[in-house]
Amino acid sequence: MSDVRCPNPTCGGPLRRFRDLNEAEAAATKAVVNKYPSERDEKFRPQAYHRCTTKGCRRVQRKDNWQMGGNLPEGF
């Protein structure tokens, strides 16, 4: 786990705790980041992503680039 920038307004601060993805989150993350050409199909590596642990936040993002990511669907 690490503290990194989370751009979601639900977090209310610049640095938040993130954790590695579980299996269900990894599958959903693939769909979320498919809009980035560098992350499509076999280029997607779930271990390169992590998720914000703030209650109510569904943000997933690359560990090495906080700008590459998005929100998981509701229910996560």
mmJSON file of the N, C-alpha and C atoms, coordinates in Angstrom:
{"data_MODEL":{"atom_site":{
"group_PDB":["ATOM","ATOM","ATOM","ATOM","ATOM","ATOM","ATOM","ATOM","ATOM","ATOM","ATOM","ATOM","ATOM","ATOM","ATOM","ATOM","ATOM","ATOM","ATOM","ATOM","ATOM","ATOM","ATOM","ATOM","ATOM","ATOM","ATOM","ATOM","ATOM","ATOM","ATOM","ATOM","ATOM","ATOM","ATOM","ATOM","ATOM","ATOM","ATOM","ATOM","ATOM","ATOM","ATOM","ATOM","ATOM","ATOM","ATOM","ATOM","ATOM","ATOM","ATOM","ATOM","ATOM","ATOM","ATOM","ATOM","ATOM","ATOM","ATOM","ATOM","ATOM","ATOM","ATOM","ATOM","ATOM","ATOM","ATOM","ATOM","ATOM","ATOM","ATOM","ATOM","ATOM","ATOM","ATOM","ATOM","ATOM","ATOM","ATOM","ATOM","ATOM","ATOM","ATOM","ATOM","ATOM","ATOM","ATOM","ATOM","ATOM","ATOM","ATOM","ATOM","ATOM","ATOM","ATOM","ATOM","ATOM","ATOM","ATOM","ATOM","ATOM","ATOM","ATOM","ATOM","ATOM","ATOM","ATOM","ATOM","ATOM","ATOM","ATOM","ATOM","ATOM","ATOM","ATOM","ATOM","ATOM","ATOM","ATOM","ATOM","ATOM","ATOM","ATOM","ATOM","ATOM","ATOM","ATOM","ATOM","ATOM","ATOM","ATOM","ATOM","ATOM","ATOM","ATOM","ATOM","ATOM","ATOM","ATOM","ATOM","ATOM","ATOM","ATOM","ATOM","ATOM","ATOM","ATOM","ATOM","ATOM","ATOM","ATOM","ATOM","ATOM","ATOM","ATOM","ATOM","ATOM","ATOM","ATOM","ATOM","ATOM","ATOM","ATOM","ATOM","ATOM","ATOM","ATOM","ATOM","ATOM","ATOM","ATOM","ATOM","ATOM","ATOM","ATOM","ATOM","ATOM","ATOM","ATOM","ATOM","ATOM","ATOM","ATOM","ATOM","ATOM","ATOM","ATOM","ATOM","ATOM","ATOM","ATOM","ATOM","ATOM","ATOM","ATOM","ATOM","ATOM","ATOM","ATOM","ATOM","ATOM","ATOM","ATOM","ATOM","ATOM","ATOM","ATOM","ATOM","ATOM","ATOM","ATOM","ATOM","ATOM","ATOM","ATOM","ATOM","ATOM","ATOM","ATOM","ATOM","ATOM","ATOM","ATOM","ATOM","ATOM","ATOM","ATOM","ATOM"],
"id":[1,2,3,4,5,6,7,8,9,10,11,12,13,14,15,16,17,18,19,20,21,22,23,24,25,26,27,28,29,30,31,32,33,34,35,36,37,38,39,40,41,42,43,44,45,46,47,48,49,50,51,52,53,54,55,56,57,58,59,60,61,62,63,64,65,66,67,68,69,70,71,72,73,74,75,76,77,78,79,80,81,82,83,84,85,86,87,88,89,90,91,92,93,94,95,96,97,98,99,100,101,102,103,104,105,106,107,108,109,110,111,112,113,114,115,116,117,118,119,120,121,122,123,124,125,126,127,128,129,130,131,132,133,134,135,136,137,138,139,140,141,142,143,144,145,146,147,148,149,150,151,152,153,154,155,156,157,158,159,160,161,162,163,164,165,166,167,168,169,170,171,172,173,174,175,176,177,178,179,180,181,182,183,184,185,186,187,188,189,190,191,192,193,194,195,196,197,198,199,200,201,202,203,204,205,206,207,208,209,210,211,212,213,214,215,216,217,218,219,220,221,222,223,224,225,226,227,228],
"type_symbol":["N","C","C","N","C","C","N","C","C","N","C","C","N","C","C","N","C","C","N","C","C","N","C","C","N","C","C","N","C","C","N","C","C","N","C","C","N","C","C","N","C","C","N","C","C","N","C","C","N","C","C","N","C","C","N","C","C","N","C","C","N","C","C","N","C","C","N","C","C","N","C","C","N","C","C","N","C","C","N","C","C","N","C","C","N","C","C","N","C","C","N","C","C","N","C","C","N","C","C","N","C","C","N","C","C","N","C","C","N","C","C","N","C","C","N","C","C","N","C","C","N","C","C","N","C","C","N","C","C","N","C","C","N","C","C","N","C","C","N","C","C","N","C","C","N","C","C","N","C","C","N","C","C","N","C","C","N","C","C","N","C","C","N","C","C","N","C","C","N","C","C","N","C","C","N","C","C","N","C","C","N","C","C","N","C","C","N","C","C","N","C","C","N","C","C","N","C","C","N","C","C","N","C","C","N","C","C","N","C","C","N","C","C","N","C","C","N","C","C","N","C","C","N","C","C","N","C","C"],
"label_atom_id":["N","CA","C","N","CA","C","N","CA","C","N","CA","C","N","CA","C","N","CA","C","N","CA","C","N","CA","C","N","CA","C","N","CA","C","N","CA","C","N","CA","C","N","CA","C","N","CA","C","N","CA","C","N","CA","C","N","CA","C","N","CA","C","N","CA","C","N","CA","C","N","CA","C","N","CA","C","N","CA","C","N","CA","C","N","CA","C","N","CA","C","N","CA","C","N","CA","C","N","CA","C","N","CA","C","N","CA","C","N","CA","C","N","CA","C","N","CA","C","N","CA","C","N","CA","C","N","CA","C","N","CA","C","N","CA","C","N","CA","C","N","CA","C","N","CA","C","N","CA","C","N","CA","C","N","CA","C","N","CA","C","N","CA","C","N","CA","C","N","CA","C","N","CA","C","N","CA","C","N","CA","C","N","CA","C","N","CA","C","N","CA","C","N","CA","C","N","CA","C","N","CA","C","N","CA","C","N","CA","C","N","CA","C","N","CA","C","N","CA","C","N","CA","C","N","CA","C","N","CA","C","N","CA","C","N","CA","C","N","CA","C","N","CA","C","N","CA","C","N","CA","C","N","CA","C","N","CA","C","N","CA","C","N","CA","C"],
"label_alt_id":[null,null,null,null,null,null,null,null,null,null,null,null,null,null,null,null,null,null,null,null,null,null,null,null,null,null,null,null,null,null,null,null,null,null,null,null,null,null,null,null,null,null,null,null,null,null,null,null,null,null,null,null,null,null,null,null,null,null,null,null,null,null,null,null,null,null,null,null,null,null,null,null,null,null,null,null,null,null,null,null,null,null,null,null,null,null,null,null,null,null,null,null,null,null,null,null,null,null,null,null,null,null,null,null,null,null,null,null,null,null,null,null,null,null,null,null,null,null,null,null,null,null,null,null,null,null,null,null,null,null,null,null,null,null,null,null,null,null,null,null,null,null,null,null,null,null,null,null,null,null,null,null,null,null,null,null,null,null,null,null,null,null,null,null,null,null,null,null,null,null,null,null,null,null,null,null,null,null,null,null,null,null,null,null,null,null,null,null,null,null,null,null,null,null,null,null,null,null,null,null,null,null,null,null,null,null,null,null,null,null,null,null,null,null,null,null,null,null,null,null,null,null,null,null,null,null,null,null],
"label_comp_id":["MET","MET","MET","SER","SER","SER","ASP","ASP","ASP","VAL","VAL","VAL","ARG","ARG","ARG","CYS","CYS","CYS","PRO","PRO","PRO","ASN","ASN","ASN","PRO","PRO","PRO","THR","THR","THR","CYS","CYS","CYS","GLY","GLY","GLY","GLY","GLY","GLY","PRO","PRO","PRO","LEU","LEU","LEU","ARG","ARG","ARG","ARG","ARG","ARG","PHE","PHE","PHE","ARG","ARG","ARG","ASP","ASP","ASP","LEU","LEU","LEU","ASN","ASN","ASN","GLU","GLU","GLU","ALA","ALA","ALA","GLU","GLU","GLU","ALA","ALA","ALA","ALA","ALA","ALA","ALA","ALA","ALA","THR","THR","THR","LYS","LYS","LYS","ALA","ALA","ALA","VAL","VAL","VAL","VAL","VAL","VAL","ASN","ASN","ASN","LYS","LYS","LYS","TYR","TYR","TYR","PRO","PRO","PRO","SER","SER","SER","GLU","GLU","GLU","ARG","ARG","ARG","ASP","ASP","ASP","GLU","GLU","GLU","LYS","LYS","LYS","PHE","PHE","PHE","ARG","ARG","ARG","PRO","PRO","PRO","GLN","GLN","GLN","ALA","ALA","ALA","TYR","TYR","TYR","HIS","HIS","HIS","ARG","ARG","ARG","CYS","CYS","CYS","THR","THR","THR","THR","THR","THR","LYS","LYS","LYS","GLY","GLY","GLY","CYS","CYS","CYS","ARG","ARG","ARG","ARG","ARG","ARG","VAL","VAL","VAL","GLN","GLN","GLN","ARG","ARG","ARG","LYS","LYS","LYS","ASP","ASP","ASP","ASN","ASN","ASN","TRP","TRP","TRP","GLN","GLN","GLN","MET","MET","MET","GLY","GLY","GLY","GLY","GLY","GLY","ASN","ASN","ASN","LEU","LEU","LEU","PRO","PRO","PRO","GLU","GLU","GLU","GLY","GLY","GLY","PHE","PHE","PHE"],
"label_asym_id":["A","A","A","A","A","A","A","A","A","A","A","A","A","A","A","A","A","A","A","A","A","A","A","A","A","A","A","A","A","A","A","A","A","A","A","A","A","A","A","A","A","A","A","A","A","A","A","A","A","A","A","A","A","A","A","A","A","A","A","A","A","A","A","A","A","A","A","A","A","A","A","A","A","A","A","A","A","A","A","A","A","A","A","A","A","A","A","A","A","A","A","A","A","A","A","A","A","A","A","A","A","A","A","A","A","A","A","A","A","A","A","A","A","A","A","A","A","A","A","A","A","A","A","A","A","A","A","A","A","A","A","A","A","A","A","A","A","A","A","A","A","A","A","A","A","A","A","A","A","A","A","A","A","A","A","A","A","A","A","A","A","A","A","A","A","A","A","A","A","A","A","A","A","A","A","A","A","A","A","A","A","A","A","A","A","A","A","A","A","A","A","A","A","A","A","A","A","A","A","A","A","A","A","A","A","A","A","A","A","A","A","A","A","A","A","A","A","A","A","A","A","A","A","A","A","A","A","A"],
"label_entity_id":["1","1","1","1","1","1","1","1","1","1","1","1","1","1","1","1","1","1","1","1","1","1","1","1","1","1","1","1","1","1","1","1","1","1","1","1","1","1","1","1","1","1","1","1","1","1","1","1","1","1","1","1","1","1","1","1","1","1","1","1","1","1","1","1","1","1","1","1","1","1","1","1","1","1","1","1","1","1","1","1","1","1","1","1","1","1","1","1","1","1","1","1","1","1","1","1","1","1","1","1","1","1","1","1","1","1","1","1","1","1","1","1","1","1","1","1","1","1","1","1","1","1","1","1","1","1","1","1","1","1","1","1","1","1","1","1","1","1","1","1","1","1","1","1","1","1","1","1","1","1","1","1","1","1","1","1","1","1","1","1","1","1","1","1","1","1","1","1","1","1","1","1","1","1","1","1","1","1","1","1","1","1","1","1","1","1","1","1","1","1","1","1","1","1","1","1","1","1","1","1","1","1","1","1","1","1","1","1","1","1","1","1","1","1","1","1","1","1","1","1","1","1","1","1","1","1","1","1"],
"label_seq_id":[1,1,1,2,2,2,3,3,3,4,4,4,5,5,5,6,6,6,7,7,7,8,8,8,9,9,9,10,10,10,11,11,11,12,12,12,13,13,13,14,14,14,15,15,15,16,16,16,17,17,17,18,18,18,19,19,19,20,20,20,21,21,21,22,22,22,23,23,23,24,24,24,25,25,25,26,26,26,27,27,27,28,28,28,29,29,29,30,30,30,31,31,31,32,32,32,33,33,33,34,34,34,35,35,35,36,36,36,37,37,37,38,38,38,39,39,39,40,40,40,41,41,41,42,42,42,43,43,43,44,44,44,45,45,45,46,46,46,47,47,47,48,48,48,49,49,49,50,50,50,51,51,51,52,52,52,53,53,53,54,54,54,55,55,55,56,56,56,57,57,57,58,58,58,59,59,59,60,60,60,61,61,61,62,62,62,63,63,63,64,64,64,65,65,65,66,66,66,67,67,67,68,68,68,69,69,69,70,70,70,71,71,71,72,72,72,73,73,73,74,74,74,75,75,75,76,76,76],
"pdbx_PDB_ins_code":[null,null,null,null,null,null,null,null,null,null,null,null,null,null,null,null,null,null,null,null,null,null,null,null,null,null,null,null,null,null,null,null,null,null,null,null,null,null,null,null,null,null,null,null,null,null,null,null,null,null,null,null,null,null,null,null,null,null,null,null,null,null,null,null,null,null,null,null,null,null,null,null,null,null,null,null,null,null,null,null,null,null,null,null,null,null,null,null,null,null,null,null,null,null,null,null,null,null,null,null,null,null,null,null,null,null,null,null,null,null,null,null,null,null,null,null,null,null,null,null,null,null,null,null,null,null,null,null,null,null,null,null,null,null,null,null,null,null,null,null,null,null,null,null,null,null,null,null,null,null,null,null,null,null,null,null,null,null,null,null,null,null,null,null,null,null,null,null,null,null,null,null,null,null,null,null,null,null,null,null,null,null,null,null,null,null,null,null,null,null,null,null,null,null,null,null,null,null,null,null,null,null,null,null,null,null,null,null,null,null,null,null,null,null,null,null,null,null,null,null,null,null,null,null,null,null,null,null],
"Cartn_x":[0.84,0.0,0.886,0.359,1.114,0.159,0.693,-0.08,0.284,-0.716,-0.503,-1.671,-1.518,-2.539,-3.797,-4.938,-6.23,-7.025,-7.328,-8.013,-9.525,-10.093,-11.543,-11.968,-13.051,-13.528,-14.045,-14.385,-14.868,-13.794,-12.548,-11.45,-11.117,-11.312,-11.128,-9.712,-8.737,-7.352,-6.418,-5.193,-4.287,-3.729,-3.403,-2.785,-3.713,-3.848,-4.708,-4.007,-4.477,-3.924,-4.507,-3.655,-4.066,-3.613,-4.28,-3.926,-3.992,-3.392,-3.447,-4.879,-5.157,-6.491,-6.751,-8.01,-8.38,-8.801,-9.166,-9.451,-10.631,-11.71,-12.889,-12.573,-11.823,-11.452,-10.534,-9.656,-8.754,-9.529,-10.546,-11.362,-12.118,-12.661,-13.39,-12.441,-11.235,-10.254,-9.871,-9.773,-9.439,-10.441,-11.722,-12.745,-12.635,-12.284,-12.185,-11.044,-9.907,-8.733,-8.582,-9.554,-9.498,-9.447,-9.815,-9.781,-8.352,-7.397,-5.996,-5.356,-4.842,-4.253,-3.146,-2.389,-1.289,-1.756,-3.067,-3.593,-4.572,-4.703,-5.689,-5.184,-6.138,-5.929,-4.797,-3.833,-2.762,-1.779,-1.871,-0.986,-1.401,-2.634,-3.134,-2.47,-1.928,-1.283,-1.932,-2.792,-3.498,-2.564,-1.392,-0.463,0.119,-0.095,0.376,-0.611,-1.747,-2.811,-3.052,-3.617,-4.046,-5.315,-5.954,-7.248,-7.196,-7.892,-8.002,-8.824,-8.4,-9.089,-10.034,-10.148,-11.046,-12.49,-13.248,-14.64,-15.427,-16.113,-16.916,-16.177,-14.872,-14.085,-13.895,-14.079,-13.918,-12.766,-11.841,-10.744,-9.72,-9.376,-8.252,-7.326,-6.029,-5.069,-3.748,-2.957,-1.637,-0.771,0.053,0.944,1.994,2.362,3.41,2.88,1.546,0.959,-0.46,-0.628,-1.94,-2.984,-2.569,-3.517,-4.148,-3.578,-4.106,-4.947,-6.249,-7.144,-8.571,-9.396,-10.803,-11.524,-12.838,-13.65,-14.266,-14.237,-14.9,-16.413,-17.168,-18.626,-19.174,-20.377,-21.008,-21.133,-21.029,-21.08,-19.716,-18.684,-17.323,-16.923],
"Cartn_y":[-1.175,0.0,1.239,2.273,3.507,4.696,5.863,7.096,7.828,8.03,8.715,9.659,10.449,11.416,10.709,11.138,10.656,11.874,11.976,13.155,13.175,12.13,12.099,13.091,13.835,14.806,14.15,12.859,12.163,12.03,12.142,11.926,13.156,14.328,15.546,15.846,15.375,15.674,15.14,15.629,15.254,13.828,13.341,12.026,11.047,9.89,8.851,7.507,6.593,5.241,4.406,3.687,2.787,1.375,0.382,-1.026,-1.738,-2.906,-3.705,-4.139,-4.432,-4.851,-6.304,-6.622,-8.028,-8.513,-9.776,-10.371,-9.697,-9.454,-8.815,-7.388,-6.666,-5.293,-5.259,-6.244,-6.295,-6.442,-7.292,-7.478,-6.192,-5.524,-4.275,-3.159,-3.148,-2.123,-2.219,-3.427,-3.596,-2.853,-2.93,-2.217,-0.7,-0.267,1.164,1.821,1.144,1.755,1.392,0.712,0.324,1.536,2.709,3.919,4.386,3.908,4.264,3.247,3.669,2.72,1.851,2.391,1.626,0.545,0.499,-0.456,-1.457,-1.471,-2.343,-3.772,-4.682,-6.103,-6.697,-7.323,-8.021,-7.065,-5.774,-4.791,-4.482,-4.812,-4.525,-5.438,-4.853,-5.583,-5.158,-6.022,-5.625,-5.292,-5.893,-5.614,-4.198,-3.499,-2.119,-1.112,-1.597,-0.729,-0.934,0.082,-0.032,0.787,0.583,1.203,2.026,3.157,4.022,3.311,3.443,2.772,3.698,4.962,5.882,5.413,5.407,4.955,5.759,5.048,5.682,5.991,5.835,6.12,4.832,4.909,3.747,3.937,4.839,5.191,4.061,3.716,2.834,3.618,3.431,4.151,3.409,3.721,3.1,3.529,2.632,2.927,3.962,4.002,4.917,6.163,6.306,7.466,7.675,8.558,8.755,9.288,9.864,10.413,9.339,8.15,7.063,6.152,6.317,5.523,5.997,5.591,5.962,5.356,5.398,4.875,3.543,2.622,1.336,1.573,0.66,0.802,0.75,1.266,1.217,-0.241,-0.468,-1.815,-2.308,-1.569,-1.934,-1.115],
"Cartn_z":[0.0,0.0,0.0,-0.642,-0.689,-0.695,-0.357,-0.4,-1.683,-2.543,-3.811,-4.092,-5.122,-5.515,-6.013,-5.491,-5.969,-6.425,-7.727,-8.233,-8.003,-7.436,-7.228,-6.158,-6.405,-5.411,-4.132,-4.176,-2.982,-1.914,-2.314,-1.362,-0.533,-1.053,-0.281,0.138,-0.563,-0.232,-1.294,-1.316,-2.397,-2.315,-1.134,-1.015,-0.3,-0.88,-0.319,-0.365,0.46,0.522,-0.614,-1.314,-2.397,-2.068,-2.667,-2.479,-3.823,-3.895,-5.117,-5.404,-6.661,-7.085,-6.719,-6.431,-6.306,-7.696,-7.812,-9.116,-9.829,-9.121,-9.721,-10.156,-9.345,-9.686,-10.905,-11.028,-12.179,-13.481,-13.493,-14.69,-15.033,-14.038,-14.272,-14.692,-14.151,-14.502,-15.968,-16.482,-17.898,-18.78,-18.463,-19.224,-19.027,-17.82,-17.514,-18.288,-18.399,-19.03,-20.508,-21.063,-22.473,-23.406,-22.921,-23.752,-24.035,-23.267,-23.478,-24.421,-25.576,-26.533,-25.932,-25.005,-24.413,-23.449,-23.155,-22.179,-22.788,-24.084,-24.725,-24.892,-24.811,-25.09,-24.264,-24.911,-24.19,-23.525,-23.812,-23.184,-21.743,-21.384,-20.039,-19.015,-17.974,-16.878,-15.569,-14.979,-13.749,-12.59,-12.542,-11.442,-11.515,-12.633,-12.779,-12.195,-11.685,-11.176,-9.692,-9.077,-7.683,-7.498,-6.34,-6.058,-4.786,-4.824,-3.654,-2.578,-1.338,-0.231,0.534,0.125,0.79,0.628,1.704,1.66,0.62,-0.277,-1.309,-2.598,-2.606,-3.808,-4.605,-5.915,-6.788,-7.763,-7.463,-8.359,-8.462,-9.717,-10.016,-10.942,-10.77,-11.598,-11.642,-12.672,-12.791,-11.62,-11.165,-10.05,-10.431,-11.714,-12.164,-12.876,-12.974,-13.644,-13.126,-12.162,-11.535,-12.506,-13.633,-14.597,-15.477,-15.51,-16.321,-15.431,-15.517,-14.693,-14.839,-13.914,-13.935,-12.75,-12.808,-11.724,-12.091,-11.163,-11.349,-11.367,-11.978,-11.972,-10.542,-10.368,-9.045,-8.618,-7.34,-6.818,-6.363,-6.724,-6.288,-5.096],
"occupancy":[1.0,1.0,1.0,1.0,1.0,1.0,1.0,1.0,1.0,1.0,1.0,1.0,1.0,1.0,1.0,1.0,1.0,1.0,1.0,1.0,1.0,1.0,1.0,1.0,1.0,1.0,1.0,1.0,1.0,1.0,1.0,1.0,1.0,1.0,1.0,1.0,1.0,1.0,1.0,1.0,1.0,1.0,1.0,1.0,1.0,1.0,1.0,1.0,1.0,1.0,1.0,1.0,1.0,1.0,1.0,1.0,1.0,1.0,1.0,1.0,1.0,1.0,1.0,1.0,1.0,1.0,1.0,1.0,1.0,1.0,1.0,1.0,1.0,1.0,1.0,1.0,1.0,1.0,1.0,1.0,1.0,1.0,1.0,1.0,1.0,1.0,1.0,1.0,1.0,1.0,1.0,1.0,1.0,1.0,1.0,1.0,1.0,1.0,1.0,1.0,1.0,1.0,1.0,1.0,1.0,1.0,1.0,1.0,1.0,1.0,1.0,1.0,1.0,1.0,1.0,1.0,1.0,1.0,1.0,1.0,1.0,1.0,1.0,1.0,1.0,1.0,1.0,1.0,1.0,1.0,1.0,1.0,1.0,1.0,1.0,1.0,1.0,1.0,1.0,1.0,1.0,1.0,1.0,1.0,1.0,1.0,1.0,1.0,1.0,1.0,1.0,1.0,1.0,1.0,1.0,1.0,1.0,1.0,1.0,1.0,1.0,1.0,1.0,1.0,1.0,1.0,1.0,1.0,1.0,1.0,1.0,1.0,1.0,1.0,1.0,1.0,1.0,1.0,1.0,1.0,1.0,1.0,1.0,1.0,1.0,1.0,1.0,1.0,1.0,1.0,1.0,1.0,1.0,1.0,1.0,1.0,1.0,1.0,1.0,1.0,1.0,1.0,1.0,1.0,1.0,1.0,1.0,1.0,1.0,1.0,1.0,1.0,1.0,1.0,1.0,1.0,1.0,1.0,1.0,1.0,1.0,1.0,1.0,1.0,1.0,1.0,1.0,1.0],
"B_iso_or_equiv":[0.0,0.0,0.0,0.0,0.0,0.0,0.0,0.0,0.0,0.0,0.0,0.0,0.0,0.0,0.0,0.0,0.0,0.0,0.0,0.0,0.0,0.0,0.0,0.0,0.0,0.0,0.0,0.0,0.0,0.0,0.0,0.0,0.0,0.0,0.0,0.0,0.0,0.0,0.0,0.0,0.0,0.0,0.0,0.0,0.0,0.0,0.0,0.0,0.0,0.0,0.0,0.0,0.0,0.0,0.0,0.0,0.0,0.0,0.0,0.0,0.0,0.0,0.0,0.0,0.0,0.0,0.0,0.0,0.0,0.0,0.0,0.0,0.0,0.0,0.0,0.0,0.0,0.0,0.0,0.0,0.0,0.0,0.0,0.0,0.0,0.0,0.0,0.0,0.0,0.0,0.0,0.0,0.0,0.0,0.0,0.0,0.0,0.0,0.0,0.0,0.0,0.0,0.0,0.0,0.0,0.0,0.0,0.0,0.0,0.0,0.0,0.0,0.0,0.0,0.0,0.0,0.0,0.0,0.0,0.0,0.0,0.0,0.0,0.0,0.0,0.0,0.0,0.0,0.0,0.0,0.0,0.0,0.0,0.0,0.0,0.0,0.0,0.0,0.0,0.0,0.0,0.0,0.0,0.0,0.0,0.0,0.0,0.0,0.0,0.0,0.0,0.0,0.0,0.0,0.0,0.0,0.0,0.0,0.0,0.0,0.0,0.0,0.0,0.0,0.0,0.0,0.0,0.0,0.0,0.0,0.0,0.0,0.0,0.0,0.0,0.0,0.0,0.0,0.0,0.0,0.0,0.0,0.0,0.0,0.0,0.0,0.0,0.0,0.0,0.0,0.0,0.0,0.0,0.0,0.0,0.0,0.0,0.0,0.0,0.0,0.0,0.0,0.0,0.0,0.0,0.0,0.0,0.0,0.0,0.0,0.0,0.0,0.0,0.0,0.0,0.0,0.0,0.0,0.0,0.0,0.0,0.0,0.0,0.0,0.0,0.0,0.0,0.0],
"pdbx_formal_charge":[null,null,null,null,null,null,null,null,null,null,null,null,null,null,null,null,null,null,null,null,null,null,null,null,null,null,null,null,null,null,null,null,null,null,null,null,null,null,null,null,null,null,null,null,null,null,null,null,null,null,null,null,null,null,null,null,null,null,null,null,null,null,null,null,null,null,null,null,null,null,null,null,null,null,null,null,null,null,null,null,null,null,null,null,null,null,null,null,null,null,null,null,null,null,null,null,null,null,null,null,null,null,null,null,null,null,null,null,null,null,null,null,null,null,null,null,null,null,null,null,null,null,null,null,null,null,null,null,null,null,null,null,null,null,null,null,null,null,null,null,null,null,null,null,null,null,null,null,null,null,null,null,null,null,null,null,null,null,null,null,null,null,null,null,null,null,null,null,null,null,null,null,null,null,null,null,null,null,null,null,null,null,null,null,null,null,null,null,null,null,null,null,null,null,null,null,null,null,null,null,null,null,null,null,null,null,null,null,null,null,null,null,null,null,null,null,null,null,null,null,null,null,null,null,null,null,null,null],
"auth_seq_id":[1,1,1,2,2,2,3,3,3,4,4,4,5,5,5,6,6,6,7,7,7,8,8,8,9,9,9,10,10,10,11,11,11,12,12,12,13,13,13,14,14,14,15,15,15,16,16,16,17,17,17,18,18,18,19,19,19,20,20,20,21,21,21,22,22,22,23,23,23,24,24,24,25,25,25,26,26,26,27,27,27,28,28,28,29,29,29,30,30,30,31,31,31,32,32,32,33,33,33,34,34,34,35,35,35,36,36,36,37,37,37,38,38,38,39,39,39,40,40,40,41,41,41,42,42,42,43,43,43,44,44,44,45,45,45,46,46,46,47,47,47,48,48,48,49,49,49,50,50,50,51,51,51,52,52,52,53,53,53,54,54,54,55,55,55,56,56,56,57,57,57,58,58,58,59,59,59,60,60,60,61,61,61,62,62,62,63,63,63,64,64,64,65,65,65,66,66,66,67,67,67,68,68,68,69,69,69,70,70,70,71,71,71,72,72,72,73,73,73,74,74,74,75,75,75,76,76,76],
"auth_comp_id":["MET","MET","MET","SER","SER","SER","ASP","ASP","ASP","VAL","VAL","VAL","ARG","ARG","ARG","CYS","CYS","CYS","PRO","PRO","PRO","ASN","ASN","ASN","PRO","PRO","PRO","THR","THR","THR","CYS","CYS","CYS","GLY","GLY","GLY","GLY","GLY","GLY","PRO","PRO","PRO","LEU","LEU","LEU","ARG","ARG","ARG","ARG","ARG","ARG","PHE","PHE","PHE","ARG","ARG","ARG","ASP","ASP","ASP","LEU","LEU","LEU","ASN","ASN","ASN","GLU","GLU","GLU","ALA","ALA","ALA","GLU","GLU","GLU","ALA","ALA","ALA","ALA","ALA","ALA","ALA","ALA","ALA","THR","THR","THR","LYS","LYS","LYS","ALA","ALA","ALA","VAL","VAL","VAL","VAL","VAL","VAL","ASN","ASN","ASN","LYS","LYS","LYS","TYR","TYR","TYR","PRO","PRO","PRO","SER","SER","SER","GLU","GLU","GLU","ARG","ARG","ARG","ASP","ASP","ASP","GLU","GLU","GLU","LYS","LYS","LYS","PHE","PHE","PHE","ARG","ARG","ARG","PRO","PRO","PRO","GLN","GLN","GLN","ALA","ALA","ALA","TYR","TYR","TYR","HIS","HIS","HIS","ARG","ARG","ARG","CYS","CYS","CYS","THR","THR","THR","THR","THR","THR","LYS","LYS","LYS","GLY","GLY","GLY","CYS","CYS","CYS","ARG","ARG","ARG","ARG","ARG","ARG","VAL","VAL","VAL","GLN","GLN","GLN","ARG","ARG","ARG","LYS","LYS","LYS","ASP","ASP","ASP","ASN","ASN","ASN","TRP","TRP","TRP","GLN","GLN","GLN","MET","MET","MET","GLY","GLY","GLY","GLY","GLY","GLY","ASN","ASN","ASN","LEU","LEU","LEU","PRO","PRO","PRO","GLU","GLU","GLU","GLY","GLY","GLY","PHE","PHE","PHE"],
"auth_asym_id":["A","A","A","A","A","A","A","A","A","A","A","A","A","A","A","A","A","A","A","A","A","A","A","A","A","A","A","A","A","A","A","A","A","A","A","A","A","A","A","A","A","A","A","A","A","A","A","A","A","A","A","A","A","A","A","A","A","A","A","A","A","A","A","A","A","A","A","A","A","A","A","A","A","A","A","A","A","A","A","A","A","A","A","A","A","A","A","A","A","A","A","A","A","A","A","A","A","A","A","A","A","A","A","A","A","A","A","A","A","A","A","A","A","A","A","A","A","A","A","A","A","A","A","A","A","A","A","A","A","A","A","A","A","A","A","A","A","A","A","A","A","A","A","A","A","A","A","A","A","A","A","A","A","A","A","A","A","A","A","A","A","A","A","A","A","A","A","A","A","A","A","A","A","A","A","A","A","A","A","A","A","A","A","A","A","A","A","A","A","A","A","A","A","A","A","A","A","A","A","A","A","A","A","A","A","A","A","A","A","A","A","A","A","A","A","A","A","A","A","A","A","A","A","A","A","A","A","A"],
"auth_atom_id":["N","CA","C","N","CA","C","N","CA","C","N","CA","C","N","CA","C","N","CA","C","N","CA","C","N","CA","C","N","CA","C","N","CA","C","N","CA","C","N","CA","C","N","CA","C","N","CA","C","N","CA","C","N","CA","C","N","CA","C","N","CA","C","N","CA","C","N","CA","C","N","CA","C","N","CA","C","N","CA","C","N","CA","C","N","CA","C","N","CA","C","N","CA","C","N","CA","C","N","CA","C","N","CA","C","N","CA","C","N","CA","C","N","CA","C","N","CA","C","N","CA","C","N","CA","C","N","CA","C","N","CA","C","N","CA","C","N","CA","C","N","CA","C","N","CA","C","N","CA","C","N","CA","C","N","CA","C","N","CA","C","N","CA","C","N","CA","C","N","CA","C","N","CA","C","N","CA","C","N","CA","C","N","CA","C","N","CA","C","N","CA","C","N","CA","C","N","CA","C","N","CA","C","N","CA","C","N","CA","C","N","CA","C","N","CA","C","N","CA","C","N","CA","C","N","CA","C","N","CA","C","N","CA","C","N","CA","C","N","CA","C","N","CA","C","N","CA","C","N","CA","C","N","CA","C","N","CA","C","N","CA","C","N","CA","C"],
"pdbx_PDB_model_num":[1,1,1,1,1,1,1,1,1,1,1,1,1,1,1,1,1,1,1,1,1,1,1,1,1,1,1,1,1,1,1,1,1,1,1,1,1,1,1,1,1,1,1,1,1,1,1,1,1,1,1,1,1,1,1,1,1,1,1,1,1,1,1,1,1,1,1,1,1,1,1,1,1,1,1,1,1,1,1,1,1,1,1,1,1,1,1,1,1,1,1,1,1,1,1,1,1,1,1,1,1,1,1,1,1,1,1,1,1,1,1,1,1,1,1,1,1,1,1,1,1,1,1,1,1,1,1,1,1,1,1,1,1,1,1,1,1,1,1,1,1,1,1,1,1,1,1,1,1,1,1,1,1,1,1,1,1,1,1,1,1,1,1,1,1,1,1,1,1,1,1,1,1,1,1,1,1,1,1,1,1,1,1,1,1,1,1,1,1,1,1,1,1,1,1,1,1,1,1,1,1,1,1,1,1,1,1,1,1,1,1,1,1,1,1,1,1,1,1,1,1,1,1,1,1,1,1,1]
}}}
